[in-house]
Each structure stands twice: as C-alpha cells, then as structure tokens.
Amino acid sequence: MIKFKRGCMAVEITVKDVEYLAEAAKFEFTEDEKQKFAQALSDVINAVDVLAQTDTQGIQPTIYVISVKNVFREDEVLPSMDRDILLKNAADVQDGCYRVPKVVE
C-alpha cells in the first residue's frame, strides 16, 4: 500500500504495489525486478515532491526555460544542382530518378 506522510510527502511503493501495477499492465517481473521497481518508483515520486515544494510565487508558467522564437524561414526557390551530375554515379537510373530495389511487398 502506498503510504503518505503529512507535510513532506514520503512515499513508499511496496512490492505489492508493483505487483498490482504489473498485473494491470500485463507485465511479468522477477522478484528482483519488483524490488528494483518499487525503490525506483518511490525515488521518482519523492523527487517530484521536492520539486512540488519549490516556491514558484510570481513565476509565469512555461514549457521552456529559455525564450524560444520561430526558427523557420520563408521558403524561397533557389537553383539546385544539375540532375545529370547528381545521377552520374547512381547504380541504376530510370526516367531521371534513382532506381532502388523494392523492399516492401
């Protein structure tokens, strides 16, 4: 059973909790894996609790820690390389295009 402590939330995920979650997800774990997952899940939840206690008063919510600007540019047509030069070393060419072996039936 998951245990909570008032104030600083200390969470203890037990092997029984891992077994319950594994059964719901149709996973099978060894006893050693169950122990490791119980500890790892407890560590993650307790780490999130430390973050939840951080004072964020006056800080605007955001998904980025730095300002992000649009990095896209307008499309513009530019000259490209000559097709004959590009196809010069191709193993097989058909109708001005690379011809490759069929890989999907």
Accessible surface in RSA format (square Angstrom, percent):
REM  Atomic radii and reference values for relative SASA: ProtOr
REM  Chains: A
REM  Algorithm: Lee & Richards
REM  Probe-radius: 1.40
REM  Slices: 20
REM RES _ NUM      All-atoms   Total-Side   Main-Chain    Non-polar    All polar
REM                ABS   REL    ABS   REL    ABS   REL    ABS   REL    ABS   REL
RES MET A   1   155.03  80.3 137.21  90.8  17.82  42.4 109.43  93.0  45.60  60.4
RES ILE A   2    73.15  41.6  59.74  44.5  13.41  32.3  59.74  43.0  13.41  36.4
RES LYS A   3   119.25  58.2 114.77  70.4   4.48  10.7  73.25  65.9  46.00  49.0
RES PHE A   4   133.64  66.9  99.52  61.6  34.12  88.8 100.57  61.0  33.07  94.6
RES LYS A   5   130.87  63.8 123.90  76.0   6.97  16.6  75.20  67.7  55.66  59.3
RES ARG A   6   233.44  98.0 208.17 106.1  25.27  60.2  85.44 116.8 148.00  89.7
RES GLY A   7    71.33  88.0   0.00   N/A  71.33  88.0  43.91 120.5  27.42  61.4
RES CYS A   8    77.40  58.5  68.51  76.4   8.89  20.9  29.54  74.8  47.86  51.6
RES MET A   9    60.88  31.5  59.21  39.2   1.67   4.0  36.17  30.8  24.71  32.7
RES ALA A  10    46.29  42.6  39.18  60.5   7.11  16.2  41.90  59.0   4.39  11.6
RES VAL A  11     7.95   5.2   0.38   0.3   7.57  18.2   1.16   1.0   6.80  18.4
RES GLU A  12    89.49  51.4  88.38  66.9   1.10   2.6  35.14  68.0  54.34  44.4
RES ILE A  13    12.01   6.8   5.21   3.9   6.80  16.4   5.21   3.7   6.80  18.5
RES THR A  14    32.45  23.1  27.17  27.5   5.27  12.6  32.41  43.5   0.04   0.1
RES VAL A  15    33.73  22.2  31.25  28.3   2.49   6.0  31.25  27.1   2.49   6.7
RES LYS A  16   154.01  75.1 150.34  92.2   3.68   8.8  93.99  84.6  60.02  63.9
RES ASP A  17    20.36  14.3  18.39  18.3   1.97   4.7   5.80  13.6  14.56  14.5
RES VAL A  18     4.83   3.2   4.43   4.0   0.40   1.0   4.60   4.0   0.23   0.6
RES GLU A  19    65.46  37.6  60.36  45.7   5.10  12.1  22.59  43.7  42.87  35.0
RES TYR A  20   158.04  73.8 152.70  86.9   5.34  13.9 109.14  82.0  48.90  60.3
RES LEU A  21    94.73  52.8  91.52  65.5   3.21   8.1  91.91  64.5   2.82   7.6
RES ALA A  22     7.84   7.2   5.69   8.8   2.15   4.9   7.32  10.3   0.52   1.4
RES GLU A  23   128.17  73.6 120.20  90.9   7.98  19.0  44.47  86.0  83.71  68.3
RES ALA A  24    74.46  68.5  38.97  60.1  35.48  80.7  50.56  71.2  23.90  63.3
RES ALA A  25    50.12  46.1  26.62  41.1  23.51  53.5  37.45  52.7  12.67  33.6
RES LYS A  26   173.70  84.7 144.68  88.8  29.02  69.1 105.59  95.0  68.10  72.5
RES PHE A  27   124.97  62.5 113.28  70.2  11.69  30.4 115.47  70.0   9.50  27.2
RES GLU A  28   171.17  98.3 140.66 106.4  30.51  72.6  57.87 111.9 113.30  92.5
RES PHE A  29    56.19  28.1  35.43  21.9  20.76  54.0  38.63  23.4  17.55  50.2
RES THR A  30    83.08  59.1  74.60  75.6   8.48  20.2  79.56 106.9   3.52   5.3
RES GLU A  31   111.63  64.1 107.26  81.1   4.37  10.4  66.94 129.5  44.69  36.5
RES ASP A  32    85.13  59.6  77.62  77.3   7.51  17.8  33.61  79.1  51.52  51.4
RES GLU A  33    70.47  40.5  69.95  52.9   0.52   1.2  19.78  38.3  50.69  41.4
RES LYS A  34    31.57  15.4  31.57  19.4   0.00   0.0   7.17   6.5  24.40  26.0
RES GLN A  35   106.65  59.6 101.79  74.4   4.85  11.6  34.60  73.6  72.05  54.6
RES LYS A  36   132.65  64.7 124.32  76.3   8.34  19.8  81.99  73.8  50.66  54.0
RES PHE A  37    86.21  43.1  86.01  53.3   0.20   0.5  86.21  52.3   0.00   0.0
RES ALA A  38     7.31   6.7   7.31  11.3   0.00   0.0   7.31  10.3   0.00   0.0
RES GLN A  39   107.68  60.2 104.81  76.6   2.87   6.8  45.03  95.9  62.65  47.5
RES ALA A  40    48.63  44.7  42.72  65.9   5.92  13.5  48.12  67.8   0.51   1.4
RES LEU A  41    63.59  35.4  63.59  45.5   0.00   0.0  63.59  44.7   0.00   0.0
RES SER A  42    10.68   9.0  10.68  14.2   0.00   0.0   8.65  18.4   2.03   2.8
RES ASP A  43    76.27  53.4  68.99  68.7   7.28  17.2  28.91  68.0  47.37  47.2
RES VAL A  44    90.06  59.3  87.04  78.8   3.02   7.3  90.06  78.3   0.00   0.0
RES ILE A  45    56.44  32.1  55.22  41.1   1.21   2.9  56.12  40.4   0.32   0.9
RES ASN A  46    46.39  32.0  45.58  44.0   0.81   1.9  26.40  63.5  19.98  19.3
RES ALA A  47    55.63  51.2  47.22  72.9   8.42  19.1  53.27  75.0   2.37   6.3
RES VAL A  48    87.64  57.7  87.34  79.1   0.30   0.7  87.34  75.9   0.30   0.8
RES ASP A  49    15.01  10.5  13.13  13.1   1.88   4.5   1.95   4.6  13.06  13.0
RES VAL A  50    99.51  65.5  96.20  87.1   3.30   8.0  96.84  84.1   2.67   7.2
RES LEU A  51   128.71  71.7 119.14  85.2   9.57  24.1 119.39  83.8   9.32  25.1
RES ALA A  52    79.34  73.0  40.91  63.1  38.43  87.4  53.28  75.0  26.07  69.0
RES GLN A  53   102.55  57.3  69.18  50.6  33.37  79.5  41.79  89.0  60.76  46.1
RES THR A  54    80.58  57.3  63.03  63.9  17.55  41.8  59.11  79.4  21.47  32.5
RES ASP A  55   117.63  82.4  92.86  92.4  24.77  58.6  44.99 105.9  72.64  72.4
RES THR A  56    85.64  60.9  77.38  78.4   8.27  19.7  44.24  59.4  41.41  62.6
RES GLN A  57   159.49  89.2 135.35  98.9  24.14  57.5  45.71  97.3 113.78  86.3
RES GLY A  58    80.74  99.6   0.00   N/A  80.74  99.6  43.10 118.3  37.64  84.3
RES ILE A  59   119.40  67.9  99.72  74.3  19.69  47.5 103.00  74.2  16.40  44.5
RES GLN A  60   146.53  81.9 138.46 101.2   8.07  19.2  56.94 121.2  89.58  67.9
RES PRO A  61   126.22  92.0  94.74  86.4  31.48 114.4 106.52  87.9  19.70 122.4
RES THR A  62    98.34  69.9  58.60  59.4  39.74  94.7  53.13  71.4  45.21  68.3
RES ILE A  63   154.47  87.9 118.61  88.4  35.86  86.4 126.04  90.8  28.43  77.2
RES TYR A  64   119.61  55.8 111.60  63.5   8.01  20.9  75.15  56.5  44.46  54.8
RES VAL A  65   152.09 100.1 116.43 105.4  35.66  85.9 121.51 105.6  30.58  82.9
RES ILE A  66   130.19  74.1 120.61  89.9   9.58  23.1 128.82  92.8   1.37   3.7
RES SER A  67   114.35  96.6  81.53 108.8  32.82  75.6  56.71 120.8  57.64  80.8
RES VAL A  68    92.60  60.9  55.46  50.2  37.14  89.5  59.07  51.3  33.52  90.9
RES LYS A  69   165.50  80.7 153.56  94.2  11.94  28.4 104.00  93.6  61.50  65.5
RES ASN A  70   116.36  80.2  83.46  80.7  32.90  79.2  42.59 102.5  73.76  71.3
RES VAL A  71   123.47  81.2  92.22  83.5  31.24  75.3  98.51  85.6  24.96  67.7
RES PHE A  72   173.26  86.7 148.88  92.2  24.38  63.4 151.76  92.0  21.50  61.5
RES ARG A  73   171.27  71.9 147.13  75.0  24.14  57.5  78.84 107.7  92.44  56.0
RES GLU A  74   151.79  87.1 144.85 109.6   6.94  16.5  65.08 125.9  86.72  70.8
RES ASP A  75   139.55  97.8 112.00 111.5  27.55  65.1  36.65  86.3 102.90 102.6
RES GLU A  76   114.67  65.8  91.26  69.0  23.41  55.7  34.90  67.5  79.77  65.1
RES VAL A  77   154.33 101.6 124.81 113.0  29.52  71.1 129.83 112.8  24.50  66.4
RES LEU A  78   114.82  63.9  95.84  68.6  18.98  47.7  96.77  68.0  18.05  48.6
RES PRO A  79   133.43  97.2  99.43  90.6  34.00 123.6 111.77  92.3  21.66 134.6
RES SER A  80   104.71  88.5  70.56  94.2  34.15  78.7  47.44 101.0  57.27  80.2
RES MET A  81   121.40  62.9 103.07  68.2  18.33  43.7  80.17  68.2  41.23  54.6
RES ASP A  82    77.04  54.0  64.60  64.3  12.45  29.4  27.41  64.5  49.64  49.5
RES ARG A  83   144.26  60.6 139.46  71.1   4.81  11.4  41.65  56.9 102.61  62.2
RES ASP A  84   108.70  76.1 100.57 100.1   8.13  19.2  29.98  70.6  78.71  78.5
RES ILE A  85   101.59  57.8  91.98  68.5   9.61  23.2  93.15  67.1   8.44  22.9
RES LEU A  86    87.30  48.6  73.17  52.3  14.13  35.5  76.41  53.7  10.89  29.3
RES LEU A  87    19.79  11.0  14.87  10.6   4.92  12.4  14.87  10.4   4.92  13.2
RES LYS A  88   153.63  74.9 121.95  74.8  31.68  75.4  75.85  68.3  77.79  82.9
RES ASN A  89   137.85  95.1 105.92 102.4  31.93  76.9  38.70  93.1  99.16  95.8
RES ALA A  90    27.18  25.0   0.81   1.3  26.37  60.0   8.63  12.1  18.55  49.1
RES ALA A  91   116.22 106.9  66.55 102.7  49.67 113.0  77.94 109.8  38.28 101.4
RES ASP A  92    65.36  45.8  58.75  58.5   6.62  15.7  21.11  49.7  44.25  44.1
RES VAL A  93    63.92  42.1  38.33  34.7  25.59  61.7  38.33  33.3  25.59  69.4
RES GLN A  94    91.04  50.9  83.41  61.0   7.63  18.2  31.25  66.5  59.79  45.4
RES ASP A  95   129.62  90.8  93.02  92.6  36.60  86.6  43.57 102.5  86.06  85.8
RES GLY A  96    26.70  32.9   0.00   N/A  26.70  32.9  14.06  38.6  12.64  28.3
RES CYS A  97    71.54  54.1  67.90  75.7   3.65   8.6  23.86  60.5  47.68  51.4
RES TYR A  98   131.30  61.3 110.34  62.8  20.96  54.5  90.47  68.0  40.83  50.3
RES ARG A  99   130.20  54.7 115.93  59.1  14.27  34.0  21.57  29.5 108.63  65.8
RES VAL A 100   113.96  75.0  94.25  85.3  19.71  47.5  96.44  83.8  17.52  47.5
RES PRO A 101   111.95  81.6  96.46  87.9  15.49  56.3 108.14  89.3   3.81  23.7
RES LYS A 102   160.08  78.1 123.94  76.0  36.14  86.0  84.20  75.8  75.88  80.8
RES VAL A 103   136.62  89.9  99.24  89.8  37.38  90.1 106.65  92.7  29.97  81.3
RES VAL A 104   109.51  72.1 102.17  92.5   7.35  17.7 105.39  91.6   4.13  11.2
RES GLU A 105   189.76 108.9 136.20 103.0  53.57 127.5  88.71 171.6 101.05  82.5
END  Absolute sums over single chains surface
CHAIN  1 A    10411.4       8629.4       1782.0       6344.3       4067.1
END  Absolute sums over all chains
TOTAL         10411.4       8629.4       1782.0       6344.3       4067.1
